Amino acid sequence: MAHPEVENAIKGFLLDQEKMAEVVDRMTKEMKMGLAKDTHPRAVIKCFVSYVQDLPTGKERGKCLALDLGGSNFRVLLVTLNGDGSADIQSKSYVFPSTLMTGTSDELFDFIAASLGNFCIENGLENEALPLGFTFSFPCQQKGINKGTLVAWTKGFNVPGVVGKNVVELLQQAIERRGEVRISIVAILNDTVGTLMSCAFHNRNCRIGLIVGTGTNACYVEKTVNAECFEHYQTSPKQSMIINCEWGAFGDNGVLDFVRTSYDRIVDKVTPNPGRQTFEKCISGMYMGEIVRLIVIEMMAKGVMFHGETSQQIQNRWSFQTAYLSDVESDPIGEYRHTNKVIREMGFLGNNEADKINLRRICEAVSSRSAKLCACGLVTLINKMNINEVVVGIDGSVYRYHPKYHDLLTMYMKQLLKPGVKFELTVSEDGSGKGAALVAATAAQSK
Ligand SMILES: Nc1ncnc2c1ncn2[C@@H]1O[C@H](COP(=O)(O)OP(=O)(O)OP(=O)(O)O)[C@@H](O)[C@H]1O
């Protein structure tokens, strides 16, 4: 049993069924506001039109480049779609200097263009006029498949002078300034869209793309007639439109305050975007470790945990990695191999079992709330589509590596879904490569 003070600290994270159902209700209303033309401007869940209307058939063919900028990693990829449902991918990850997250716009786009140039030269592609799909995982208002205006930076990025600009244009200009390659950006897409497309390439029932990584977001397949912000929503010959929900902003108008805790409010205040991305800050990898750290230091101040110890490390903001939650929760009950490693890395020397039990309880409370809220989001989308069978393609390190995330998500979704609705949650590989290429190939053809 965890200490009563620990139980008291985490009780705000233990959402019951009633609260979860309330989250679904509120989210459903916010989604409708995002989709409808008259309420879209003031909606917090924007439900952006992605301009991707065709799900893959598996027969796509062609060679495309892809770029992936979204959080902690930056990659350039060369994707060959073989026409038989398979794809070959070559990729290179570039170290993304964290100074670029808050540097100038020119520095950011020059870095991307230089990496692209380097990749093309290394692979002998400098003279090929290849189409490029740009996976850019920040909220963008699209006006077409290759026009995306940045609405706000998230996930710790804050580069002045980009919000309100078409990022495709900024990147294309940077590519041309360097003059190394003949690449044209034919599509910009959110990573959720790439994830959905890549999953749908193999699994025709895929209708949702979900990310639980540095941030969280989802997209789903809506009927075109409901995508009112699409100019041709009433006349388009295509029945479907992928909607990029940008659900991370859910709650920015206060409707999630009933599930937030004092710790969430502290985390929010120390981010570069206070008051924004409320739902994301309760769910995703960038924030979970920090929430745990705040509870631990409060318990230390109360003399409940790590009594008599001092650790500079635990006092440092963002020092408790979200990967530590996975470590701690991967130990079988009563065993502490990974927990011991985490405790040592956090600068503690003692070996008190009660501390380990308390730490585990805190980690479990934070990760299970994340999974509960994510389940609420997925159930909202499934109810909205009103379908009885669906596959969800998922990417992001939290989903991939947390030892219980998949099972928790499955359990909470079952609790919330109408009886008889079947779903499958599956890791979607290479969304920003294969997924981006699938979008780019279609966009290049229609060009
Ligand atoms: N083993 C792990 N368990 C849980 N979370 C982890 C683990 N390893 C890394 N993370 C968290 O996952 C996040 C990185 O996610 P990911 O690798 O999906 O990259 P990303 O592309 O930056 O994310 P996004 O797609 O949201 O932009 C980090 O915030 C990190 O804390």
The ligand as an SDF file (V2000), in Angstrom:
LIG
                    3D

 31 33  0  0  0  0  0  0  0  0999 V2000
   10.3670    4.2480  -22.9540 N   0  0  0  0  0  0  0  0  0  0  0  0
    9.5350    5.2680  -22.9750 C   0  0  0  0  0  0  0  0  0  0  0  0
    8.3550    5.2010  -22.3270 N   0  0  0  0  0  0  0  0  0  0  0  0
    7.4940    6.2380  -22.3130 C   0  0  0  0  0  0  0  0  0  0  0  0
    7.7340    7.3900  -22.9250 N   0  0  0  0  0  0  0  0  0  0  0  0
    8.8860    7.5130  -23.5930 C   0  0  0  0  0  0  0  0  0  0  0  0
    9.8350    6.4600  -23.6560 C   0  0  0  0  0  0  0  0  0  0  0  0
   10.8880    6.8720  -24.4030 N   0  0  0  0  0  0  0  0  0  0  0  0
   10.6030    8.1330  -24.7760 C   0  0  0  0  0  0  0  0  0  0  0  0
    9.4080    8.5250  -24.2890 N   0  0  0  0  0  0  0  0  0  0  0  0
    8.7480    9.8390  -24.4430 C   0  0  0  0  0  0  0  0  0  0  0  0
    8.2680    9.9460  -25.7560 O   0  0  0  0  0  0  0  0  0  0  0  0
    8.4920   11.2450  -26.2650 C   0  0  0  0  0  0  0  0  0  0  0  0
    9.1060   11.1400  -27.6590 C   0  0  0  0  0  0  0  0  0  0  0  0
    8.1400   10.6250  -28.4900 O   0  0  0  0  0  0  0  0  0  0  0  0
    8.4430   10.0940  -29.9470 P   0  0  0  0  0  0  0  0  0  0  0  0
    9.6370    9.2340  -29.8970 O   0  0  0  0  0  0  0  0  0  0  0  0
    7.1960    9.4780  -30.4370 O   0  0  0  0  0  0  0  0  0  0  0  0
    8.8900   11.3520  -30.7570 O   0  0  0  0  0  0  0  0  0  0  0  0
    8.2900   12.6080  -31.4330 P   0  0  0  0  0  0  0  0  0  0  0  0
    8.2860   12.4180  -32.8860 O   0  0  0  0  0  0  0  0  0  0  0  0
    9.0780   13.7250  -30.8700 O   0  0  0  0  0  0  0  0  0  0  0  0
    6.8030   12.7770  -30.9110 O   0  0  0  0  0  0  0  0  0  0  0  0
    5.5990   13.5530  -31.6200 P   0  0  0  0  0  0  0  0  0  0  0  0
    5.1650   12.6720  -32.7180 O   0  0  0  0  0  0  0  0  0  0  0  0
    4.5690   13.7300  -30.5430 O   0  0  0  0  0  0  0  0  0  0  0  0
    6.0930   14.8370  -32.1340 O   0  0  0  0  0  0  0  0  0  0  0  0
    9.3820   11.9510  -25.2770 C   0  0  0  0  0  0  0  0  0  0  0  0
    8.6090   12.9650  -24.6450 O   0  0  0  0  0  0  0  0  0  0  0  0
    9.7580   10.9280  -24.2510 C   0  0  0  0  0  0  0  0  0  0  0  0
    9.6080   11.4110  -22.9550 O   0  0  0  0  0  0  0  0  0  0  0  0
  1  2  1  0
  2  3  1  0
  2  7  2  0
  3  4  2  0
  4  5  1  0
  5  6  2  0
  6  7  1  0
  6 10  1  0
  7  8  1  0
  8  9  2  0
  9 10  1  0
 10 11  1  0
 11 12  1  0
 11 30  1  0
 12 13  1  0
 13 14  1  0
 13 28  1  0
 14 15  1  0
 15 16  1  0
 16 17  2  0
 16 18  1  0
 16 19  1  0
 19 20  1  0
 20 21  2  0
 20 22  1  0
 20 23  1  0
 23 24  1  0
 24 25  2  0
 24 26  1  0
 24 27  1  0
 28 29  1  0
 28 30  1  0
 30 31  1  0
M  END
$$$$
